[in-house]
Amino acid sequence: IDRSKVQRSFHRQACEYDNHTVVQKRVVARLLDILSEEGETPSRILDVGTGTGLLAQHMADLYSDAFLSCIDLAPGMAVVARQRLDRRGLVAVADAEHLPFAGEAFDCVVSASTFQWLTTLDNAFGEAWRVLAPGGRFAFALFGHGTFHELKTSYRAALASSGRAPAMSLPRSHTAFTVSST
């Protein structure tokens, strides 16, 4: 995955992004359900890959006393997230694989529909664990089996008609996880 292409694409699409995010909105709702079921009240939250700030906005509403930090690789997304949050959180342009925070700085790290854009998850997960305080919660959603089958079919058909072999793997449907640090 060419991260600079991903960054440019999301940067350009930032203002219109929420008009086309049916799956992402369902993922945000599911992550919020999971966090609510846990019954915890985090005081320091990090949203990794905040995009337009949809998840962050709900986290700010749900945990109004919490300190909220958000990062996104795409500057345009960070601008839209800042506008959406209206000073209810810090928003920075940063990389999920190189978080600009001290270790154990957050008791809750969340991420929706971000990690599929990374070539490997080792660094991003390592960074999430590094900034997560002992006893903290890491809740994230990944694309999993089943989503975008229409896109995959179209992609493969286009490649076949052009005589090219598939050279790219596409994301699957979302799967949500939540884990505690110890």
N, C-alpha and C positions, 0 to 999 in steps of 0.2 A: 504494500500500500504506500503510495507516494503521499506522505504527510503534507507536503507543501501544496499539492493539488487539493487535498481534502480541506486544508485551511482556506485556500482561495475560494473554493466552491461554497463552503459554508459562509464565508465572509460576504460573498456576493448575494447569497440567498437570504440573508438575515432578516430583512424587512418583510419578506413574503413567506418565510418559513412556516409560521404557525397556520397559514391557510391550507397547508398540505400535510398535516401531521396527525392523521386519525390514529394510527397505531401508537405513536409516541404519547399521545394524550391518554390512551388506555393504559400504557405502561406506567405513566406518572400516577394515575389513579390507583393502580395495583400496588406500586411501591408505597404510596401513602397509606393504603389499607394495611399493608404489612407492618409499617412503622407504628401505626395506631394500635394494632393488635398487640404489639410488644409492650405498650403501656409505659414506655420510658419518656422522660422529658429531657432531651439533650440541651446543653447550654452553649455548646460550641459546635457549629455545623459547617461542613465543607461540601459543596456541590461541585463535583468534578465533571467537566464537560457540560456546563450549565445551559449552553445554547441560548435560547431567547429568555431563559430564566423562569420557565413555566413551573418546573419542580421547585425551584428556589422560592418562587412567589407563594406556593402552597405551604412550603416549610416555614416561611416567615409568618404566614397566617396561623399555622398550627402551633408554632413555637415562638410566639411573639417576643418573649424575653430572651431568646437565644441570640448569640452573636453568629451571624451568617456570613460566610465567605464563599465566593463562587469563582471558578476559573473556566475559561474556554480558550481553545487554541485560535479561534477565529476572532479577530478584532471586531468585525461587524456584529457578531453574536453578542460579544461583551457589551457593545453599545446598546443593543436592544434590551439585554438583560438589565443593565443599569437603569434604563428608562422604566422598565416594568417594575423593578423593585423600589424605585423612588426613594432611595437612601435607606432602605431597610436592610442593606447588606453591602459588603465590599465585593466588587467585581473586578477581576484582573484577567489579563491575557496571559495564559501560562499553559504549560504542557503537562498532561496527566502523568507522563513518565518522569517528570522533573518538577515536583511540586515545590513552590517557593515558600514553604512553611517549616517551622521547627518541628522536630519530632514530638509526638504525643500532644499536638496542639488542639485536637478535636476529639469530642466524644461521640460524634456521629459523622460519618462520611457517606454521601449518597451519590449515585450516578445512574442516569437513565439514558440508554441508547448511545453510549459513548465508546465503550471498550471494543466494539466490533471494528472501529476505525484504526485500531492499532495492529501492527504486524504481530507482536507477541504481547501477551498479557503480563508476563513476569514483572517487568519494570513498573507498570501501572499498579498492579496489585501490591508490589513491594512498597511503592510510594504511599499507597493508601494505608497500608499497615504501619508504615513508619510514622505518619502523622496522626494515627489513631491512638488515643490514650488507652491504657489498660482498662478493660471493662467496657470499652466503647463499642459502637455498632457500625458495621459496614454493610450498607444495603445498595445493591446494584442490579441492573437489568442488562442482559445481553440478548442479541438476536439468537434464537434457537431454531430448532427444526420446524419447517412448515411455512414460514413467512416469505414473501417475495417469490413464490413459485412461478407467478406469472412473469415477473421480471427475468428470472432464470431461464424460463422457457423461451422468452423473446430474445434474450441475449444469445442463447445457444443457437436458435434459428437464424439469427442475423450472422453469426459466425459461420454456420454451416453454409449459408447461401453465398458467403464471401470466400469460402474455401479455407477459412482459418480455423485453427484448433483453439478451444477455450484456454485462456491464459489468466483467468481471474476467477476467484471464488467470491460468491455473493453471500451476504448475510442471511441468516435463517430467522425464524420467529423469535420473539422475546421470551426470555426466561429470567425470572427475578429471583434473587438470592439475598439473604440477610445473614450475617455472621457476627459473632461477638469476639472481641479480642480478649485475651486473658493475660 
